[in-house]
Amino acid sequence: MYLIDSEGATGDNRFTDGDETLGTPATVLPAEYLNMLQDEIEAVVEEAEIELSKADNTQLLQAIQTLIGVLATTTAAGVIELATPGEVAAGEDAQRAVTPATLAGVLPDLGYVALTGGTEDLSQNSNGTYTYELEDFTGADIDTDAIRFIYGYWQHSGDDLLAATLSYTFPDGSIQPIEYRGFSTNDNYVGDRRLFCVPVGRNQTTAVFTLSGGALKSMQLYGIQQVERG
């Protein structure tokens, strides 16, 4: 698409009727411009799989309504409705989306409280120890006696994901390489992200990880605090 730029168009690509008294010509409307507008409209109607009809002047409107009404899926963009807290708690709806705020508000009712999760850029620190405070979303202290495990992922900054080793300081004080639970791929990152889940001891206030033998792109850490329910 382009803005009108033929003879008589204004400097900001607008149409004008011209002014004979001033010798200003009217804007020339070339076939090229009209064909462009027609093609643009036709593309929208055909994308909605509507057959063109000379007798129906509402086809563009129909096409827009059809296209914006397409539901989003795991592989295609589209319209999606946000779930209510009640729908999130029920856990049965497979169509609506959940926002972080809604999830955080529902977790306590389900018996869990999500802890702080933050991304750490480790690409310039190929070897070292990284300590994370176990806090809630607001940074406030939590009942560390109730924490049972933490989970997250870490990602290597190069092509060889196995070049680095990430270890965790377990509740008994031992430092052991993390046993991975799977992989997750994201186009916004280099390579695959390695998923892990490790236990947390009673009254443990920090999580300590040790990186050796390589460089990491990032690490994302989350925690879950189990809450007693009445």
Buried (B, 14 or more C-beta within 10 A) or exposed (E): EEEBEEEBBEEEEEBEEEEEEEEEEEBEEEEEBEEBEEEEBBEBBEEBEBEEEEEEEEBBEBBEEBBEEEEEEEEEEEEEEEBBBEBBBEEEBEEEEBEEEBBEEBBEEEEBBBBBBEEBEBBEEBEEEBEBEBBBEEEEEBEBEBBEEBBBBBBBBBEEBEBBEBBBBBEEEEEEEBEBEEEEEEEEBBBBBBBBBBEBBEEBBEBBBBBEEBBBBBBBBBBBBEBEEE
